[in-house]
Amino acid sequence: MVALSERVSISNMQTIRRPSKPNFDSLFRWASYGSALLVLFVLAGIIGSMVYGGWPAFRAFGPGFITSSVWNVGGEQFGAWVAIAGTLTSALIALAIGVPLSIGIAIFLTQFCPSWLKRPVSTTIELLAAVPSIIYGMWGLFVFAPLFARFVQVPVSSLVEGVPILGTILYARVPSGVGVLTAGIILAIMIIPFIASITRDILDQVPTILRESAYGIGCTTWEVVRHVLLPQAGVSIIGAIMLGLGRALGETMAVTFVIGNANRLSLSIFDPGSTIASRIANEFNEASDLHLNALLALGCILFLVTFTVLVLARLLIARVRTQ
């Protein structure tokens, strides 16, 4: 009787099973391949056009294009080091400010936030990601920069003037509010929604039994977060941080408004500077000949910097997974 019932169920499954459609499967497979190849072709086209446009600048200046800090449009002397240093410095400042705040927001939403407050706070964080970058730039220039100059740059500069090391890093020659630190703060505000939202979702996906087990053996909330939640979500948090870093490296309009756009190397984070993206945005419309080639070469360098960051992120994630 059991064998007979098994035969009946198998026969019923065969009658219910829909006939295969090899033509549709093949079409679906090739459409998937085509979508992947299309992305690669577009990326290759972008890289090829940038390398082709920037090659005359690399050929004219050689390695000195990367190491030189001279940017003289009239004399056709171009160097990328100031823009590279400003890009990396502002992005690192953004990470130093934004990552702790983002992780703190995610922990608050998943561990401490009351149920009636969780949705409004989450919605507010996600709405910050929808604000256009030019709005951040205008707010930073017209609202944040004057307040920052009055209540931070002027008092701090008066305190650290003449002090070794601190006097070099935190002294503003002209406390106008714009500068590398201002750009880093604006970038931190811009990347917080991305890192905080992803980290919150990842912490929510940690199995509840792990938290309850930790609380059951007497762990405090800090110990649960430190030894259970963060290790479980470590790889995904690193990915979220790298996503925020990519946004900070490539941001254009907001940084253009608040960084000062000065081609000057300074050890003070209060002084104006420039980034690769802001320099391209400022000068691309009026550039021609070797000047245009130099801007395209800057784009190649920015792509290389971003690619290097992604490779390092992959290596870091792989190392975390093997531990």
C-alpha positions as CSV (number, residue, x, y, z in Angstrom):
1,M,0.0,0.0,0.0
2,V,2.9,2.4,0.8
3,A,4.6,1.7,-2.5
4,L,1.3,2.2,-4.3
5,S,0.7,5.6,-2.6
6,E,4.2,6.6,-3.5
7,R,3.7,5.8,-7.1
8,V,0.4,7.7,-7.2
9,S,2.1,10.8,-5.6
10,I,5.0,10.6,-8.1
11,S,2.6,10.4,-11.0
12,N,0.6,13.3,-9.7
13,M,3.8,15.4,-9.4
14,Q,4.7,14.5,-12.9
15,T,1.3,15.6,-14.2
16,I,1.5,18.9,-12.2
17,R,5.0,19.7,-13.2
18,R,5.0,22.2,-16.0
19,P,6.8,21.3,-19.2
20,S,10.3,22.8,-19.6
21,K,10.9,25.5,-22.2
22,P,14.4,25.2,-23.5
23,N,14.1,28.1,-25.8
24,F,13.0,30.4,-22.9
25,D,15.8,29.1,-20.6
26,S,18.4,29.8,-23.3
27,L,17.0,33.3,-23.9
28,F,17.0,34.0,-20.2
29,R,20.6,32.7,-19.9
30,W,21.9,34.9,-22.7
31,A,20.0,37.9,-21.5
32,S,21.7,37.5,-18.1
33,Y,25.1,37.2,-19.8
34,G,24.4,40.2,-21.9
35,S,23.4,42.3,-18.9
36,A,26.7,41.5,-17.2
37,L,28.8,42.1,-20.3
38,L,27.0,45.4,-20.9
39,V,28.2,46.7,-17.5
40,L,31.7,45.6,-18.3
41,F,31.7,47.2,-21.7
42,V,30.4,50.5,-20.3
43,L,33.1,50.4,-17.6
44,A,35.8,49.6,-20.2
45,G,34.5,52.4,-22.4
46,I,34.7,54.9,-19.5
47,I,38.2,53.8,-18.5
48,G,39.4,53.8,-22.1
49,S,38.1,57.3,-22.9
50,M,39.6,58.7,-19.7
51,V,43.0,57.1,-20.3
52,Y,42.9,58.2,-23.9
53,G,42.1,61.8,-22.9
54,G,44.5,61.9,-20.1
55,W,47.5,60.2,-21.8
56,P,48.9,63.5,-23.3
57,A,49.2,64.9,-19.7
58,F,50.9,61.7,-18.4
59,R,53.2,61.8,-21.4
60,A,54.1,65.5,-21.0
61,F,54.7,65.5,-17.3
62,G,55.5,61.8,-16.5
63,P,55.5,60.7,-12.9
64,G,55.9,64.3,-11.9
65,F,52.2,64.8,-12.7
66,I,51.3,62.9,-9.6
67,T,54.1,64.2,-7.3
68,S,54.0,67.9,-8.3
69,S,51.9,70.5,-6.5
70,V,52.1,73.1,-9.3
71,W,48.8,73.9,-11.1
72,N,49.4,76.8,-13.4
73,V,46.9,77.0,-16.2
74,G,48.5,79.9,-17.9
75,G,51.9,78.3,-17.9
76,E,50.5,74.9,-18.8
77,Q,52.2,73.3,-15.7
78,F,50.0,70.8,-14.0
79,G,50.5,68.6,-10.9
80,A,47.9,66.5,-9.1
81,W,49.4,66.1,-5.6
82,V,47.4,68.9,-4.0
83,A,44.1,67.5,-5.3
84,I,45.1,63.9,-4.3
85,A,46.0,64.9,-0.8
86,G,42.8,66.9,-0.4
87,T,40.7,64.0,-1.6
88,L,42.3,61.5,0.8
89,T,42.3,63.9,3.7
90,S,38.7,64.9,3.4
91,A,37.6,61.3,2.9
92,L,39.5,60.1,6.0
93,I,38.1,62.9,8.1
94,A,34.6,61.9,6.9
95,L,35.2,58.3,7.9
96,A,36.7,59.3,11.3
97,I,33.5,61.3,12.1
98,G,30.9,59.4,10.2
99,V,31.7,55.7,11.1
100,P,31.4,56.0,14.9
101,L,28.2,58.0,14.6
102,S,26.7,55.6,12.0
103,I,27.5,52.5,14.2
104,G,26.1,54.3,17.2
105,I,22.9,55.2,15.4
106,A,22.5,51.5,14.3
107,I,23.1,50.2,17.8
108,F,20.6,52.7,19.2
109,L,17.9,51.7,16.7
110,T,18.4,48.0,17.3
111,Q,19.1,47.9,21.0
112,F,17.8,50.9,22.9
113,C,15.3,52.7,20.8
114,P,11.6,52.5,21.9
115,S,9.3,51.0,19.3
116,W,7.3,54.3,18.9
117,L,10.5,56.2,18.1
118,K,12.2,53.6,15.9
119,R,10.3,54.3,12.7
120,P,10.6,58.2,12.8
121,V,14.3,58.0,13.5
122,S,14.9,55.4,10.7
123,T,12.8,57.4,8.3
124,T,14.8,60.5,9.1
125,I,18.1,58.8,8.5
126,E,17.0,57.4,5.2
127,L,15.7,60.8,4.1
128,L,19.1,62.3,4.6
129,A,20.3,60.0,1.8
130,A,17.8,61.6,-0.6
131,V,19.0,65.1,-0.1
132,P,20.8,66.3,-3.2
133,S,24.5,66.9,-2.7
134,I,24.2,70.5,-3.9
135,I,21.8,71.2,-1.1
136,Y,24.4,70.0,1.4
137,G,27.0,72.2,-0.3
138,M,24.8,75.3,-0.1
139,W,23.8,74.6,3.5
140,G,27.5,74.1,4.3
141,L,28.6,77.3,2.7
142,F,25.9,79.7,3.8
143,V,24.9,78.2,7.2
144,F,27.5,75.8,8.6
145,A,30.7,77.6,7.5
146,P,29.9,81.0,9.2
147,L,29.0,79.2,12.4
148,F,32.0,76.9,12.2
149,A,34.3,79.9,11.7
150,R,32.8,81.9,14.6
151,F,32.5,79.2,17.2
152,V,35.2,76.7,16.3
153,Q,38.0,78.1,14.0
154,V,38.5,81.4,15.8
155,P,38.5,80.0,19.4
156,V,40.6,77.0,18.5
157,S,43.1,79.1,16.5
158,S,43.6,81.5,19.4
159,L,44.2,78.6,21.8
160,V,46.7,76.6,19.7
161,E,48.6,79.5,18.2
162,G,52.3,78.9,18.8
163,V,51.7,75.4,20.3
164,P,53.9,72.7,18.7
165,I,52.1,70.3,16.4
166,L,48.6,71.4,17.4
167,G,49.4,74.9,16.3
168,T,50.3,73.5,12.9
169,I,47.3,71.2,12.5
170,L,44.6,73.4,14.0
171,Y,45.5,76.9,13.2
172,A,43.5,78.8,10.6
173,R,45.3,81.6,8.8
174,V,42.0,83.1,7.6
175,P,39.1,81.7,9.6
176,S,36.5,81.9,6.9
177,G,34.8,78.6,7.8
178,V,35.6,76.8,4.5
179,G,38.5,74.3,4.4
180,V,39.4,70.7,4.4
181,L,37.9,70.0,7.8
182,T,34.6,71.6,6.8
183,A,34.5,69.5,3.7
184,G,35.2,66.4,5.8
185,I,32.3,67.2,8.2
186,I,29.9,67.8,5.3
187,L,31.0,64.5,3.8
188,A,30.5,62.7,7.1
189,I,26.9,64.0,7.2
190,M,26.4,62.7,3.7
191,I,27.8,59.2,4.3
192,I,26.1,58.6,7.7
193,P,22.7,57.5,6.1
194,F,24.3,54.9,4.0
195,I,26.5,53.3,6.7
196,A,23.9,53.6,9.4
197,S,21.1,52.1,7.3
198,I,23.1,49.1,6.2
199,T,24.6,48.5,9.7
200,R,21.1,48.7,11.2
201,D,19.7,46.1,8.8
202,I,22.6,43.8,9.4
203,L,22.3,44.0,13.2
204,D,18.6,43.3,12.9
205,Q,19.4,40.1,11.0
206,V,21.6,38.7,13.8
207,P,19.7,35.7,15.2
208,T,17.8,36.6,18.3
209,I,18.9,33.4,20.0
210,L,22.5,34.7,20.1
211,R,21.4,37.8,21.9
212,E,19.2,36.0,24.4
213,S,21.9,33.4,25.1
214,A,24.4,36.2,25.9
215,Y,21.9,38.0,28.1
216,G,21.1,34.6,29.7
217,I,24.7,34.0,30.9
218,G,24.8,37.5,32.5
219,C,26.3,39.7,29.8
220,T,25.6,43.4,29.8
221,T,24.3,45.3,26.8
222,W,27.8,46.5,26.0
223,E,29.2,43.0,26.1
224,V,26.4,41.7,23.9
225,V,27.1,44.5,21.3
226,R,30.9,44.1,21.6
227,H,31.2,40.3,21.6
228,V,28.1,39.1,19.8
229,L,26.5,41.7,17.4
230,L,29.6,43.4,16.0
231,P,31.6,40.2,15.3
232,Q,28.6,38.6,13.6
233,A,28.1,41.7,11.4
234,G,31.7,42.6,11.0
235,V,32.1,41.7,7.3
236,S,28.9,43.6,6.3
237,I,29.8,46.6,8.4
238,I,33.2,46.8,6.6
239,G,31.3,46.7,3.3
240,A,29.1,49.5,4.4
241,I,32.1,51.6,5.4
242,M,33.7,51.0,2.0
243,L,30.5,52.1,0.4
244,G,30.6,55.3,2.4
245,L,34.2,55.8,1.6
246,G,33.5,55.5,-2.1
247,R,30.8,58.1,-1.8
248,A,33.2,60.4,0.0
249,L,36.0,60.0,-2.5
250,G,33.8,60.8,-5.5
251,E,31.6,63.6,-4.1
252,T,31.8,66.7,-6.2
253,M,29.3,69.5,-5.7
254,A,29.1,69.6,-1.9
255,V,32.9,69.5,-1.5
256,T,33.3,72.2,-4.2
257,F,31.2,74.6,-2.2
258,V,33.0,74.2,1.2
259,I,36.6,73.2,0.6
260,G,37.8,76.5,-0.6
261,N,39.2,75.3,-3.9
262,A,42.8,76.5,-3.2
263,N,45.7,74.9,-4.9
264,R,47.8,75.0,-1.7
265,L,49.4,72.3,0.5
266,S,48.9,73.0,4.2
267,L,49.3,70.9,7.3
268,S,46.3,72.7,8.9
269,I,43.0,71.0,8.3
270,F,41.3,74.4,8.8
271,D,42.9,75.9,5.7
272,P,41.3,75.7,2.2
273,G,42.3,73.0,-0.2
274,S,40.9,71.1,-3.2
275,T,39.9,67.6,-4.2
276,I,40.1,65.8,-7.6
277,A,36.4,66.0,-8.1
278,S,36.1,69.7,-7.1
279,R,38.9,70.7,-9.4
280,I,37.4,68.9,-12.3
281,A,34.0,70.5,-11.6
282,N,35.5,74.0,-11.3
283,E,37.7,73.9,-14.4
284,F,36.3,71.4,-16.9
285,N,33.9,73.9,-18.6
286,E,36.6,76.3,-19.6
287,A,39.4,73.8,-20.2
288,S,41.0,73.0,-23.5
289,D,44.1,71.4,-25.0
290,L,46.6,70.3,-22.3
291,H,44.5,71.7,-19.5
292,L,41.6,69.4,-20.5
293,N,44.0,66.5,-20.8
294,A,45.3,67.2,-17.2
295,L,41.7,67.1,-15.9
296,L,41.0,63.8,-17.6
297,A,44.2,62.5,-16.1
298,L,42.9,63.6,-12.7
299,G,39.8,61.5,-13.4
300,C,42.0,58.5,-14.1
301,I,43.8,59.0,-10.8
302,L,40.5,59.2,-9.0
303,F,39.4,56.0,-10.6
304,L,42.6,54.3,-9.6
305,V,42.3,55.5,-6.0
306,T,38.7,54.2,-5.8
307,F,39.7,50.9,-7.4
308,T,42.6,50.6,-4.9
309,V,40.2,51.2,-2.0
310,L,37.8,48.5,-3.3
311,V,40.7,46.0,-3.6
312,L,41.8,46.7,-0.1
313,A,38.2,46.3,1.1
314,R,38.0,42.9,-0.5
315,L,41.3,41.8,1.0
316,L,40.1,43.0,4.5
317,I,36.8,41.3,4.2
318,A,38.5,38.0,3.1
319,R,40.8,38.3,6.1
320,V,38.0,38.9,8.5
321,R,36.1,35.8,7.1
322,T,39.1,33.6,7.6
323,Q,39.6,34.6,11.2
